[in-house]
Amino acid sequence: MNALRNYLDKIKPNFEEGGKLHAFHSLFDGLETFAFVPRTTSRVGSVNIHDAIDSKRIMSFVVIALMPALFFGMYNVGYQNALAAGQLEQATFWGMFFYGFLAVLPKIIVSYVVGLGIEFVVAQWKKEEIQEGFLVSGILIPMIVPVTTPLWMLAIAVAFSVILAKEIFGGTGMNIFNPALITRAFLFFSYPSAMTGDSTVWVSQQSILGLGFTAPEAYTAATPLGQAAAEGFNGFDCGTIENAITGLIPGAIGETSVIAIALGAILLLWTGVASWKTMCSVFVGGGLMGWLMQALELSDIEWWHHFVLGGFAFGAVFMATDPVTSARTECGKYVYGLLIGVVAVMVRVLNPGYPEGMMLAILLMNLFAPLIDYCVVDRNISMRAKRANNK
Amino acid sequence: MSLKFINFTPVLGHSIFINHYMTKVIKLRKGLDVNLKGRATRELGQVGCPGEYALVPDDFAGMKPKVVVKEGDQVLVGDALFVDKLHPEVKFTSPVSGVVSLVERGDRRKLLSVRVKPDGEQKAREFGVTEDVKALLLESGLFGFFRSRPYDVVANPEDKPKAVFVSAFNSMPLSQDFEYVLEGQEKEFQAGISALAKLAKVHLGVSSKQTAKALLEAKDCEVTVFDGPAPAGNVGVQINHISPINKGEVVWTLGAEEVIFVGRLLLTGKLDLTRTVALAGSEVVAPKYYKMLVGQKLTTLVEGKLVKADHHQRIIDGNVMTGLKTTAEGFLGAHHTEVNVIPEGDDNAEMLGWIMPRLNEFSTSRSYCSWLFGRKKEYTLDARIKGGERHIIMSGEYDRVFPMDIFAGYLVKAIITGDIDRQEALGIYEVAPEDFAIAEFVDSSKLELQRIVREGLDILRKENA
């Protein structure tokens, strides 16, 4: 440990202003602060001691919370592949998991390399430290796309969202829209056939490095939500609900298992990284709207089925609670979450064009979050103005 | 203390009770108590007489100093060393008698300090006892200790304050216990309060843990009891709950020990700036109290009383949350009631902080383990920032520890963006930098909130002048 510390201290001058490796100083800073807690002490005139929490810790815990869903997603990719090939009996647990691992890993690598690469360049250019925000976005992105998404599409979409949804606003903390969702929205509107298409996109059908199976013929497997939407939410087969809870259904890589997402939710709520106010109100809003739709006989499925189908749970737990793009006031969080749930179910049931409404609902509310906060803060402002006038 | 429930006002974020002294008890929920190692015990130590004293103009925020002595001049206790250029009647006077040894200037001839070599006799100027309290305070230099809100700067004698606020307790970690300081000085304290009452209505904020009769039954003032975690002892928090400042209004604030200064002056006709200073912190061998004068050199205070260590130590002139980093060569700041010493931490190589359990670290976040150890555990925290500065990412972090009806995060953003109308609308006139100390401590984005607020207040004051 000390050897590494001494080595870093020895090479550090090269990365400082005037050093020969100055062009890589943000990379060095990034790695140094990753390995060691920064030793900078507080300046005169500011608080002398600090809480141990920092944004690295917060972002790391979100990534940890995503792990159950990611690992389950890998397994499910292998499971769906075996199912498509009709070889479920021959497939082993580890065989399916490693198949999924190999199918998902390139997406994670592409997402991180492209996104972090841009972040490093921007940090270098703006003479700032690397910001950790993309640690989370970079793992979220592969988890919300179909497993068959071509890597080049992913690379373009990541670059688009990091530059145009985040960096031009000023980086992590300043963006209006959730960068991971912008990536998905970009793919969704630019390459619709690769994102929903003819229902062949949800299942990986080629064997990789000898693992997995090649499906004998093009296998179509709509997501249960897609099926439900196509059939107008009538005559929905409730037998798949159990599978939708465990997650053994076709869908985007990380979104299928409600159980795995719940594990992540528990960690996020326990550590206080995500706001329970936002998360719970998304479910309340979705439930209310689902119940209303059922009561109006617009949809046959139970109100709570919306929670377990598609990306509702994943969006509620990991996307809606993004502290930067959600409402920032405590009262605002209730309204924000509630409206996400309402809009998501509304889009699902009432708009036949889009079977999944979660992405659009969150992006729409990202746009309205500042307005919600404005109203909450304005109440405080008018209270103060009134007090001044009444004296 | 038996509490009778009479009113619940969730809008203000506090509930109000009446206790058996018939005083109002305000219960605050927001805030944070950090339990640091090395709290001062109620014991008085001896400190030697140092060779030099200094009065530092920077301790009196918002004032432009004009030196009125030359090096080599003889001064008595209470003789002016410098005055406020804009209000020359506001004098800043010598805490000791002796010879002016140095008028220290920095860049662009900025006055850094005026130093006095003591003659060891403490000959004090006689001010006599007059009815005009304000004139006496101005002449003796005690008026310079008054601060006014808005802006948290030295008070302007021409202002008509709507009230004078005094907080009888400091809720920050490692702070002075005012009840201990008060022992034996009750008469002076009451005389001081009564004198303040001639300037404006006096509000005294008392902690629910304090029991001294001199506080709870103080005359000529309205006593309000505050029950809650830090920063409940901040006078700004108390103002916000008792009588919030509106635009155009001015209130004055004075430290509790400075009320004793006023009392001494009125009872004896002489200035005596002796404080009972707490020397506290994890790097102090036996943390306790010492009698010191304002501006006294810290050498004699800290010498031989710190833990012998091969790591660096940080001596803080003032409180660990709000005080200034200094050295043993520094001087006790005018408003400071304690000197804290903690490890500097710049030689600490801690690996992989983003994932390790870090059991010795304190955090309000449950991603660390402090919640497991309860409130009894005492922490040794060093001066590291423990993270990189970021834009504000998490929401509601400040508001959790900011017990006023102000959106702290939005106010900070308005200050950063220089939007003066919005700062006014969000309540900047009610705050001082120290009110943001706990928020700065918990901030995961590691912004220097106290500095941001100080600079914001200075700019606003210039704009409104």
Interface residues (C-beta under 8 A of the other chain):
Chain A: M1 N2 R5 T33 F34 A35 F36 V37 P38 R39 T40 T41 S42 R43 V44 G45 S46 V47 N48 I49 H50 D51 A52 I53 D54 S55 K56 R57 I58 M59 S60 F61 E129 Q131 E132 G133 G170 G171 T172 G173 M174 W270 T271 G272 V273 S275 P323 V324 S326 A327 R328 T329 E330 V377 N380 I381 M383 R384 A385 R387 A388 K391
Chain B: V34 L36 P244 N246 K247 G248 E249 R314 I316 V320 M321 T322 G323 L324 K325 N340 I342 E344 G345 D346 D347 N348 A349 E350 M351 L352 G353 W354 I355 R358 E361 F362 S363 T364 S365 R366 S367 Y368 L381 D382 A383 R384 I385 K386 G387 G388 E389 R390 H391 I392 I393 M394 S395 G396 D399 D405 I406 F407 G409 Y410 A425 L426 G427 A437 E440 F441 V442 D443 S444 S445 K446 E448 L449 Q450 R451 R454
